[in-house]
């Protein structure tokens, strides 16, 4: 299974529930497009719930960092929720 993204709102925060894999190609493109579409529509408070993600490759980690930077530069905030432990460890090490 590649990546499935379900969108829901909690007040002015958009939560993207993610399921599957964030990998080079389709998974990272879906993530990029989902966040870009939110920012384009003026919704810039975003939570990525990664509880249903079972695999993230280096491209996926790069995309998470890129989406964080893009959201921050657009005046928004992006938070990561339920990170897989390996992804959390990599992000902590690389700061």
N, CA, C and O atoms as CSV, one atom per row, in Angstrom:
chain,resi,resn,atom,element,x,y,z
A,1,UNK,N,N,0.847,-1.176,0.000
A,1,UNK,CA,C,0.000,0.000,0.000
A,1,UNK,C,C,0.891,1.236,0.000
A,1,UNK,O,O,1.802,1.357,0.818
A,2,UNK,N,N,0.620,2.141,-0.915
A,2,UNK,CA,C,1.339,3.411,-0.931
A,2,UNK,C,C,0.783,4.287,0.169
A,2,UNK,O,O,0.528,3.794,1.267
A,3,UNK,N,N,0.592,5.540,-0.080
A,3,UNK,CA,C,0.149,6.473,0.944
A,3,UNK,C,C,-1.305,6.868,0.732
A,3,UNK,O,O,-1.717,7.233,-0.369
A,4,UNK,N,N,-2.068,6.784,1.811
A,4,UNK,CA,C,-3.450,7.273,1.805
A,4,UNK,C,C,-3.510,8.428,2.799
A,4,UNK,O,O,-3.009,8.320,3.918
A,5,UNK,N,N,-4.123,9.528,2.386
A,5,UNK,CA,C,-4.221,10.708,3.240
A,5,UNK,C,C,-5.692,11.075,3.406
A,5,UNK,O,O,-6.421,11.257,2.431
A,6,UNK,N,N,-6.109,11.177,4.672
A,6,UNK,CA,C,-7.469,11.612,4.989
A,6,UNK,C,C,-7.380,12.934,5.730
A,6,UNK,O,O,-6.597,13.085,6.668
A,7,UNK,N,N,-8.179,13.873,5.302
A,7,UNK,CA,C,-8.149,15.219,5.875
A,7,UNK,C,C,-9.344,15.426,6.786
A,7,UNK,O,O,-10.466,15.039,6.458
A,8,UNK,N,N,-9.092,16.048,7.948
A,8,UNK,CA,C,-10.178,16.461,8.831
A,8,UNK,C,C,-9.765,17.743,9.524
A,8,UNK,O,O,-8.580,18.069,9.587
A,9,UNK,N,N,-10.732,18.464,10.038
A,9,UNK,CA,C,-10.452,19.742,10.682
A,9,UNK,C,C,-10.834,19.693,12.148
A,9,UNK,O,O,-11.785,19.019,12.543
A,10,UNK,N,N,-10.068,20.424,12.944
A,10,UNK,CA,C,-10.375,20.632,14.358
A,10,UNK,C,C,-10.190,22.122,14.601
A,10,UNK,O,O,-9.085,22.584,14.888
A,11,UNK,N,N,-11.273,22.863,14.483
A,11,UNK,CA,C,-11.187,24.320,14.550
A,11,UNK,C,C,-10.466,24.835,13.312
A,11,UNK,O,O,-10.843,24.516,12.184
A,12,UNK,N,N,-9.429,25.633,13.532
A,12,UNK,CA,C,-8.679,26.159,12.390
A,12,UNK,C,C,-7.448,25.317,12.060
A,12,UNK,O,O,-6.605,25.726,11.261
A,13,UNK,N,N,-7.349,24.147,12.674
A,13,UNK,CA,C,-6.235,23.230,12.418
A,13,UNK,C,C,-6.706,22.119,11.486
A,13,UNK,O,O,-7.778,21.543,11.676
A,14,UNK,N,N,-5.891,21.828,10.478
A,14,UNK,CA,C,-6.186,20.724,9.573
A,14,UNK,C,C,-5.300,19.545,9.966
A,14,UNK,O,O,-4.083,19.682,10.093
A,15,UNK,N,N,-5.925,18.394,10.155
A,15,UNK,CA,C,-5.195,17.180,10.505
A,15,UNK,C,C,-5.212,16.266,9.295
A,15,UNK,O,O,-6.270,15.911,8.777
A,16,UNK,N,N,-4.024,15.893,8.855
A,16,UNK,CA,C,-3.889,14.926,7.762
A,16,UNK,C,C,-3.518,13.583,8.373
A,16,UNK,O,O,-2.407,13.392,8.868
A,17,UNK,N,N,-4.471,12.658,8.328
A,17,UNK,CA,C,-4.246,11.294,8.817
A,17,UNK,C,C,-3.580,10.519,7.688
A,17,UNK,O,O,-4.118,10.448,6.583
A,18,UNK,N,N,-2.414,9.938,7.957
A,18,UNK,CA,C,-1.649,9.280,6.908
A,18,UNK,C,C,-1.539,7.787,7.190
A,18,UNK,O,O,-1.326,7.363,8.325
A,19,UNK,N,N,-1.691,6.994,6.113
A,19,UNK,CA,C,-1.644,5.543,6.218
A,19,UNK,C,C,-0.798,4.984,5.078
A,19,UNK,O,O,-0.947,5.399,3.928
A,20,UNK,N,N,0.079,4.054,5.393
A,20,UNK,CA,C,0.885,3.415,4.348
A,20,UNK,C,C,2.335,3.829,4.415
A,20,UNK,O,O,2.925,3.898,5.493
A,21,UNK,N,N,2.913,4.107,3.246
A,21,UNK,CA,C,4.342,4.385,3.127
A,21,UNK,C,C,4.581,5.774,2.545
A,21,UNK,O,O,3.894,6.210,1.622
A,22,UNK,N,N,5.575,6.454,3.111
A,22,UNK,CA,C,6.031,7.722,2.539
A,22,UNK,C,C,7.394,7.421,1.922
A,22,UNK,O,O,8.409,7.366,2.616
A,23,UNK,N,N,7.393,7.232,0.621
A,23,UNK,CA,C,8.606,6.820,-0.079
A,23,UNK,C,C,8.825,7.680,-1.317
A,23,UNK,O,O,7.962,8.464,-1.714
A,24,UNK,N,N,9.993,7.515,-1.913
A,24,UNK,CA,C,10.313,8.251,-3.130
A,24,UNK,C,C,9.232,7.957,-4.169
A,24,UNK,O,O,8.765,6.826,-4.301
A,25,UNK,N,N,8.859,8.974,-4.881
A,25,UNK,CA,C,7.824,8.813,-5.896
A,25,UNK,C,C,6.474,9.215,-5.370
A,25,UNK,O,O,6.305,10.299,-4.811
A,26,UNK,N,N,5.512,8.336,-5.553
A,26,UNK,CA,C,4.114,8.675,-5.281
A,26,UNK,C,C,3.852,9.136,-3.855
A,26,UNK,O,O,3.138,10.119,-3.658
A,27,UNK,N,N,4.406,8.457,-2.856
A,27,UNK,CA,C,4.140,8.814,-1.456
A,27,UNK,C,C,4.602,10.208,-1.107
A,27,UNK,O,O,3.869,10.966,-0.471
A,28,UNK,N,N,5.820,10.559,-1.517
A,28,UNK,CA,C,6.321,11.894,-1.188
A,28,UNK,C,C,5.602,12.965,-2.008
A,28,UNK,O,O,5.417,14.082,-1.525
A,29,UNK,N,N,5.195,12.647,-3.234
A,29,UNK,CA,C,4.448,13.600,-4.060
A,29,UNK,C,C,3.070,13.854,-3.449
A,29,UNK,O,O,2.614,14.997,-3.420
A,30,UNK,N,N,2.404,12.811,-2.964
A,30,UNK,CA,C,1.098,12.982,-2.335
A,30,UNK,C,C,1.199,13.889,-1.116
A,30,UNK,O,O,0.360,14.767,-0.915
A,31,UNK,N,N,2.223,13.675,-0.307
A,31,UNK,CA,C,2.429,14.505,0.879
A,31,UNK,C,C,2.669,15.954,0.467
A,31,UNK,O,O,2.054,16.863,1.025
A,32,UNK,N,N,3.548,16.179,-0.495
A,32,UNK,CA,C,3.853,17.526,-0.980
A,32,UNK,C,C,2.592,18.209,-1.489
A,32,UNK,O,O,2.323,19.359,-1.144
A,33,UNK,N,N,1.820,17.506,-2.306
A,33,UNK,CA,C,0.605,18.083,-2.878
A,33,UNK,C,C,-0.439,18.406,-1.805
A,33,UNK,O,O,-1.083,19.453,-1.862
A,34,UNK,N,N,-0.606,17.517,-0.837
A,34,UNK,CA,C,-1.610,17.735,0.212
A,34,UNK,C,C,-1.296,18.984,1.014
A,34,UNK,O,O,-2.182,19.798,1.272
A,35,UNK,N,N,-0.033,19.141,1.412
A,35,UNK,CA,C,0.347,20.316,2.201
A,35,UNK,C,C,0.296,21.574,1.336
A,35,UNK,O,O,-0.174,22.616,1.794
A,36,UNK,N,N,0.767,21.494,0.108
A,36,UNK,CA,C,0.737,22.657,-0.792
A,36,UNK,C,C,-0.682,23.129,-1.040
A,36,UNK,O,O,-0.937,24.333,-1.052
A,37,UNK,N,N,-1.612,22.204,-1.240
A,37,UNK,CA,C,-3.013,22.570,-1.467
A,37,UNK,C,C,-3.600,23.291,-0.255
A,37,UNK,O,O,-4.361,24.247,-0.407
A,38,UNK,N,N,-3.244,22.832,0.950
A,38,UNK,CA,C,-3.725,23.510,2.154
A,38,UNK,C,C,-3.172,24.919,2.240
A,38,UNK,O,O,-3.912,25.866,2.508
A,39,UNK,N,N,-1.875,25.062,2.014
A,39,UNK,CA,C,-1.256,26.382,2.085
A,39,UNK,C,C,-1.830,27.318,1.029
A,39,UNK,O,O,-2.069,28.494,1.299
A,40,UNK,N,N,-2.051,26.792,-0.178
A,40,UNK,CA,C,-2.623,27.609,-1.256
A,40,UNK,C,C,-4.019,28.114,-0.915
A,40,UNK,O,O,-4.430,29.176,-1.382
A,41,UNK,N,N,-4.744,27.358,-0.104
A,41,UNK,CA,C,-6.096,27.763,0.268
A,41,UNK,C,C,-6.116,28.577,1.570
A,41,UNK,O,O,-7.185,28.884,2.098
A,42,UNK,N,N,-4.933,28.923,2.079
A,42,UNK,CA,C,-4.860,29.767,3.264
A,42,UNK,C,C,-4.923,29.031,4.584
A,42,UNK,O,O,-4.955,29.659,5.643
A,43,UNK,N,N,-4.940,27.723,4.538
A,43,UNK,CA,C,-4.979,26.935,5.784
A,43,UNK,C,C,-3.539,26.539,6.120
A,43,UNK,O,O,-2.950,25.679,5.464
A,44,UNK,N,N,-2.987,27.179,7.147
A,44,UNK,CA,C,-1.566,26.979,7.415
A,44,UNK,C,C,-1.251,26.433,8.807
A,44,UNK,O,O,-0.098,26.459,9.236
A,45,UNK,N,N,-2.252,25.947,9.500
A,45,UNK,CA,C,-2.036,25.230,10.770
A,45,UNK,C,C,-2.320,23.764,10.484
A,45,UNK,O,O,-3.472,23.353,10.338
A,46,UNK,N,N,-1.247,22.984,10.406
A,46,UNK,CA,C,-1.350,21.622,9.893
A,46,UNK,C,C,-0.715,20.633,10.871
A,46,UNK,O,O,0.370,20.875,11.400
A,47,UNK,N,N,-1.405,19.523,11.101
A,47,UNK,CA,C,-0.864,18.409,11.874
A,47,UNK,C,C,-0.810,17.199,10.954
A,47,UNK,O,O,-1.804,16.843,10.322
A,48,UNK,N,N,0.353,16.574,10.882
A,48,UNK,CA,C,0.491,15.313,10.148
A,48,UNK,C,C,0.475,14.182,11.161
A,48,UNK,O,O,1.422,14.020,11.931
A,49,UNK,N,N,-0.603,13.396,11.165
A,49,UNK,CA,C,-0.700,12.244,12.055
A,49,UNK,C,C,-0.123,11.043,11.317
A,49,UNK,O,O,-0.730,10.523,10.381
A,50,UNK,N,N,1.048,10.614,11.748
A,50,UNK,CA,C,1.758,9.526,11.081
A,50,UNK,C,C,1.538,8.176,11.770
A,50,UNK,O,O,2.302,7.236,11.552
A,51,UNK,N,N,0.502,8.079,12.596
A,51,UNK,CA,C,0.227,6.841,13.326
A,51,UNK,C,C,-0.019,5.645,12.428
A,51,UNK,O,O,0.255,4.512,12.825
A,52,UNK,N,N,-0.529,5.869,11.229
A,52,UNK,CA,C,-0.807,4.768,10.310
A,52,UNK,C,C,0.301,4.536,9.296
A,52,UNK,O,O,0.149,3.712,8.395
A,53,UNK,N,N,1.413,5.253,9.430
A,53,UNK,CA,C,2.525,5.099,8.491
A,53,UNK,C,C,3.421,3.968,8.979
A,53,UNK,O,O,3.869,3.966,10.126
A,54,UNK,N,N,3.677,3.006,8.092
A,54,UNK,CA,C,4.490,1.865,8.489
A,54,UNK,C,C,5.894,1.876,7.897
A,54,UNK,O,O,6.710,1.017,8.230
A,55,UNK,N,N,6.190,2.845,7.015
A,55,UNK,CA,C,7.526,2.908,6.436
A,55,UNK,C,C,7.780,4.304,5.873
A,55,UNK,O,O,6.934,4.876,5.185
A,56,UNK,N,N,8.952,4.836,6.175
A,56,UNK,CA,C,9.377,6.124,5.631
A,56,UNK,C,C,10.817,5.953,5.156
A,56,UNK,O,O,11.688,5.585,5.944
A,57,UNK,N,N,11.075,6.219,3.871
A,57,UNK,CA,C,12.454,6.135,3.378
A,57,UNK,C,C,13.113,7.509,3.475
A,57,UNK,O,O,12.499,8.460,3.959
A,58,UNK,N,N,14.350,7.614,3.020
A,58,UNK,CA,C,15.084,8.879,3.140
A,58,UNK,C,C,14.405,9.997,2.363
A,58,UNK,O,O,14.444,11.151,2.791
A,59,UNK,N,N,13.787,9.682,1.240
A,59,UNK,CA,C,13.054,10.680,0.472
A,59,UNK,C,C,11.851,11.180,1.269
A,59,UNK,O,O,11.544,12.372,1.250
A,60,UNK,N,N,11.182,10.285,1.957
A,60,UNK,CA,C,10.040,10.658,2.786
A,60,UNK,C,C,10.443,11.557,3.935
A,60,UNK,O,O,9.734,12.510,4.259
A,61,UNK,N,N,11.582,11.263,4.559
A,61,UNK,CA,C,12.077,12.117,5.635
A,61,UNK,C,C,12.417,13.500,5.075
A,61,UNK,O,O,12.103,14.520,5.690
A,62,UNK,N,N,13.058,13.527,3.915
A,62,UNK,CA,C,13.365,14.796,3.271
A,62,UNK,C,C,12.109,15.592,2.968
A,62,UNK,O,O,12.095,16.814,3.108
A,63,UNK,N,N,11.055,14.902,2.553
A,63,UNK,CA,C,9.790,15.583,2.251
A,63,UNK,C,C,9.143,16.130,3.514
A,63,UNK,O,O,8.580,17.224,3.486
A,64,UNK,N,N,9.210,15.395,4.622
A,64,UNK,CA,C,8.675,15.901,5.889
A,64,UNK,C,C,9.392,17.189,6.291
A,64,UNK,O,O,8.751,18.159,6.695
A,65,UNK,N,N,10.713,17.197,6.182
A,65,UNK,CA,C,11.495,18.379,6.525
A,65,UNK,C,C,11.159,19.528,5.569
A,65,UNK,O,O,11.000,20.672,5.996
A,66,UNK,N,N,11.054,19.218,4.287
A,66,UNK,CA,C,10.730,20.230,3.285
A,66,UNK,C,C,9.355,20.847,3.539
A,66,UNK,O,O,9.201,22.065,3.453
A,67,UNK,N,N,8.356,20.018,3.852
A,67,UNK,CA,C,7.007,20.533,4.115
A,67,UNK,C,C,7.003,21.400,5.374
A,67,UNK,O,O,6.297,22.407,5.432
A,68,UNK,N,N,7.787,21.015,6.381
A,68,UNK,CA,C,7.905,21.825,7.596
A,68,UNK,C,C,8.441,23.212,7.235
A,68,UNK,O,O,7.877,24.227,7.645
A,69,UNK,N,N,9.525,23.250,6.472
A,69,UNK,CA,C,10.153,24.509,6.080
A,69,UNK,C,C,9.216,25.357,5.227
A,69,UNK,O,O,9.095,26.562,5.446
A,70,UNK,N,N,8.559,24.736,4.262
A,70,UNK,CA,C,7.629,25.456,3.391
A,70,UNK,C,C,6.490,26.066,4.199
A,70,UNK,O,O,6.115,27.217,3.977
A,71,UNK,N,N,5.945,25.302,5.129
A,71,UNK,CA,C,4.836,25.790,5.954
A,71,UNK,C,C,5.297,26.942,6.839
A,71,UNK,O,O,4.600,27.949,6.964
A,72,UNK,N,N,6.456,26.801,7.446
A,72,UNK,CA,C,6.999,27.853,8.298
A,72,UNK,C,C,7.239,29.134,7.487
A,72,UNK,O,O,6.919,30.230,7.947
A,73,UNK,N,N,7.799,28.994,6.288
A,73,UNK,CA,C,8.057,30.155,5.433
A,73,UNK,C,C,6.773,30.828,4.965
A,73,UNK,O,O,6.784,32.011,4.624
A,74,UNK,N,N,5.669,30.090,4.945
A,74,UNK,CA,C,4.370,30.639,4.557
A,74,UNK,C,C,3.636,31.239,5.757
A,74,UNK,O,O,2.469,31.617,5.653
A,75,UNK,N,N,4.327,31.323,6.900
A,75,UNK,CA,C,3.716,31.906,8.091
A,75,UNK,C,C,2.869,30.933,8.876
A,75,UNK,O,O,2.102,31.345,9.747
A,76,UNK,N,N,2.991,29.647,8.584
A,76,UNK,CA,C,2.176,28.642,9.254
A,76,UNK,C,C,2.971,27.782,10.217
A,76,UNK,O,O,4.139,28.036,10.509
A,77,UNK,N,N,2.292,26.759,10.695
A,77,UNK,CA,C,2.919,25.799,11.608
A,77,UNK,C,C,2.554,24.402,11.167
A,77,UNK,O,O,1.410,24.129,10.806
A,78,UNK,N,N,3.533,23.519,11.200
A,78,UNK,CA,C,3.309,22.120,10.876
A,78,UNK,C,C,3.845,21.289,12.032
A,78,UNK,O,O,5.001,21.434,12.430
A,79,UNK,N,N,3.008,20.430,12.558
A,79,UNK,CA,C,3.378,19.554,13.670
A,79,UNK,C,C,3.276,18.109,13.217
A,79,UNK,O,O,2.433,17.758,12.392
A,80,UNK,N,N,4.150,17.276,13.772
A,80,UNK,CA,C,4.137,15.848,13.481
A,80,UNK,C,C,3.615,15.113,14.706
A,80,UNK,O,O,4.046,15.377,15.828
A,81,UNK,N,N,2.689,14.194,14.487
A,81,UNK,CA,C,2.049,13.443,15.559
A,81,UNK,C,C,2.238,11.956,15.304
A,81,UNK,O,O,2.161,11.498,14.164
A,82,UNK,N,N,2.485,11.209,16.368
A,82,UNK,CA,C,2.620,9.746,16.290
A,82,UNK,C,C,3.702,9.312,15.299
A,82,UNK,O,O,3.475,8.453,14.447
A,83,UNK,N,N,4.875,9.920,15.428
A,83,UNK,CA,C,6.003,9.548,14.563
A,83,UNK,C,C,6.446,8.120,14.834
A,83,UNK,O,O,6.541,7.710,15.991
A,84,UNK,N,N,6.721,7.352,13.774
A,84,UNK,CA,C,7.362,6.048,14.002
A,84,UNK,C,C,8.704,6.279,14.713
A,84,UNK,O,O,9.389,7.259,14.423
A,85,UNK,N,N,9.082,5.403,15.626
A,85,UNK,CA,C,10.266,5.626,16.462
A,85,UNK,C,C,11.542,5.827,15.649
A,85,UNK,O,O,12.375,6.654,16.018
A,86,UNK,N,N,11.712,5.100,14.566
A,86,UNK,CA,C,12.921,5.260,13.762
A,86,UNK,C,C,12.980,6.634,13.116
A,86,UNK,O,O,14.050,7.238,13.043
A,87,UNK,N,N,11.847,7.132,12.648
A,87,UNK,CA,C,11.798,8.461,12.044
A,87,UNK,C,C,12.076,9.517,13.114
A,87,UNK,O,O,12.816,10.471,12.874
A,88,UNK,N,N,11.490,9.345,14.273
A,88,UNK,CA,C,11.730,10.274,15.373
A,88,UNK,C,C,13.218,10.314,15.718
A,88,UNK,O,O,13.787,11.391,15.898
A,89,UNK,N,N,13.838,9.155,15.810
A,89,UNK,CA,C,15.269,9.090,16.125
A,89,UNK,C,C,16.101,9.832,15.083
A,89,UNK,O,O,17.006,10.586,15.440
A,90,UNK,N,N,15.804,9.628,13.794
A,90,UNK,CA,C,16.559,10.281,12.723
A,90,UNK,C,C,16.384,11.792,12.791
A,90,UNK,O,O,17.356,12.536,12.654
A,91,UNK,N,N,15.162,12.249,12.998
A,91,UNK,CA,C,14.911,13.694,13.081
A,91,UNK,C,C,15.584,14.304,14.310
A,91,UNK,O,O,16.058,15.439,14.250
A,92,UNK,N,N,15.632,13.579,15.407
A,92,UNK,CA,C,16.319,14.067,16.602
A,92,UNK,C,C,17.821,14.172,16.363
A,92,UNK,O,O,18.444,15.157,16.760
A,93,UNK,N,N,18.401,13.174,15.725
A,93,UNK,CA,C,19.849,13.146,15.474
A,93,UNK,C,C,20.240,14.270,14.515
A,93,UNK,O,O,21.249,14.944,14.721
A,94,UNK,N,N,19.443,14.470,13.474
A,94,UNK,CA,C,19.783,15.469,12.452
A,94,UNK,C,C,19.288,16.873,12.809
A,94,UNK,O,O,19.622,17.847,12.134
A,95,UNK,N,N,18.507,16.965,13.851
A,95,UNK,CA,C,17.927,18.230,14.318
A,95,UNK,C,C,17.163,18.931,13.219
A,95,UNK,O,O,16.611,20.008,13.440
